[in-house]
Every structure is written in C-alpha cells, then in structure tokens.
C-alpha cells in the first residue's frame, strides 16, 4: 500500500488508525468465536442463523435513533462510551459461560453489543470528515480499511487457534479487552468543531438520503446486497466444519484469507475511483463479488474457498469504501450522523431475514445451492445498477 506522508502527519488520523486497528483485531476474534461457540453449544447451523438474525435486528432497531444521538452529543464521547459498553458485555460472556455453559445469554448479550456497535459505527463515520480534508477522504478510508484488514488477517487465524486450544470463550474474552484499550486511546483524539443544527428531527437524514438520486439508488441496491450476503459467513463456517470436516483453526485461516482481499481492495480503491468514477467502480466491484460467491458454490476445497473469499472481500471492500466516502463528501456535517444511520438502518433492514432464510434453506437444500443463488443475486444487483443513476453519476 502506498502510504501518504501528509496523512501520516495528521496526529488525529494516526491515533484513530492505531486504536481502531486494535479494536478490529478484537472484532475479528468475535467474528470467528461467536459462531463457533453457538455451533459447539448446539451443533446447529439454524441456531447460528438465529443469533445472526437477532444481532441484525438489534442493529436495525438501534439505527432508527443512532443518528440523533451522534448528531446531538459529543461524537468522541459517544465512541468512548460505546467501546466501554462493549468491553463489559463481551467480558460478561466468559464469566457466564464458566458459571453455566448455556447458549441463551448469547441471544441477549451479542445483540446488545451489536446495538452499541451500530451507534459506534455511525459516530465513527462522522469522525473522519472532522479530522480530514474532503479530497483525502477516499484515500484515508482506503488506508483505514487496509490496515484493519491486516489485523483481520491475523485475527481470525489467531482466534481459530485460541478457540481450538482453549475454546471460543477465551477468544471472546480477549476481544473484550481490545474495546477497553480502544476507549482509552479515543479520549485523545481532537475533532474539528461543526455547527449543530437541530432542525428536521430524526427524519432529516432520511429525507436528505432519499432526496439525492444517487444515494437513493445506492440505498436500494445495498439493501438487496445485504439481504443476499448477511448469512454468507455462517454458510462458509458451516460448510467448512460440517461438510469438509475441518478444525476450528482452518476456519480461522479461511476467514483470515478473506481479509487479504480487503487489504488489496483498500490499496486500489482510490486509484480505481479516480480513473473510472464512482458508478463504474461500484458496479464492477459488485459484479466481481457475485462471480466469486457463485464459484464458491462449486465447493473447490479449502484453498479454493479461501481464494474466492479473498476475491469477494476485495470486491466488497472497494464498493463499501466508495459508498461511504461518497456519503461523507456530500453530506453536511450536522446531518452526517442521521444520514449514516438512516442509510444503514434501511439497507440493513432485510439482513436478519436474509441470514435466517439462507441458513434455514441451507439446512434443507444444502449449502452449495444457497450460495449459488446468492452469487446470482449479486450479479442481478450489479445489472440493476447499470440502468440507474449510479452508472451515470459523474462523482
């Protein structure tokens, strides 16, 4: 990755990069450890899907008011409080599991942590424009994504090893500590002040979002994308564990390989957007994601699945960075929290249903069939974008 010297002279950006890389390393543990804990406790892919669905519902519900919180209160303080809350929640899982190893506390704790995660994510999106110039946002997002992905390469692999040696509970406990360290680091970040405007209420973000033709179309397309892919990780984990009979460590390695794609995507996104423009870049990345998922359905073995997950992550990363950077660039500062929350609430709304349908369908029809349908659906999303304002945008 080509690092920019001017960005790295920005102390706030460097601090944000450092503390959140550590936090993402911990999140990578939970990405592997929570599904593995549910699978170890129940042996059911359907139960994994229920947990994923509940987590998605919690995020969607929280998204209806997260933007108002972020735009109303000090954004740095919001980030710190969310990290401390997640430290306590994830730290509670090992304590409860060691007292009584039952699955039901996960159905409460993990969705609550997801709610705090949603508020944190909305606040986090508003922070970058407060420490960065507009023309540097896509490049800065690329560096953030890429550095996080480096942590993501090590995180799932290490989580798989720890889960295999000490159990998923130990990995979740380690994850909780990263949130505490992140909270301590965030206290030292200084944000550029902005004028707070209370006009429009909670719906102001949705009105701005739906009033812009490109943002409106992106919301529709990404709603379909999230519906299709919400259960993909669960399907891959189940396929590796149950169909290919792989140990936890291999699951971690495959998901870690996917993070390599995120690194590559973050390296090329700024150049691709500069050369092709926003619309073509997003459409091509979505089409590539669809092809990668469709080929996974052919069950090419562990190495092939890892490579295809890397390709999928590369494509999704390029699209995600383009989408988030566009919203950060064109949204007024005082509305950015509510616009981000409205965007995520709408396009995550069908995620829980998608995860549930995917995992329950896989239990009856097989993983390969469902994954093939997901890949085909992503190609249709890209095709739909070709005939929309997204392709014609000059952004």
Secondary structure, DSSP 8 states (H G I E B T S, - for coil): ----HHHHT-HHHHHHHHHHHHHHHHHHHHHHHHHHHHHHHH--HHHHHHHHHHHHHHHHHHHHHHHHHHHHS-HHHHHHHHHHHHHHHHHHHHHHHHH---STTHHHHHHHHHHHHHHHHHHHHHHHHHHS-GGGHHHHHHHHHHHHHHHHHHHHHHHHHHHHHH-HHHHHHHHHHHHHHHHHHHTT----------TTGGGHHHHHHHHSHHHHHHHHHHHHHHHHHTTHHHHHHHIIIIIS---HHHHHHHHHHHHHHHHHHHHHHHHHHHHH-HHHHHHHHHHHHHHHHHHHTT---HHHHHHHHHHHHHHHHHHHHHHHHHHHHHS-GGGHHHHHHHHHHHHHTTHHHHHHHHHHHHHHH-HHHHHHHHHHHHHHHHHHHHTSHHHH---
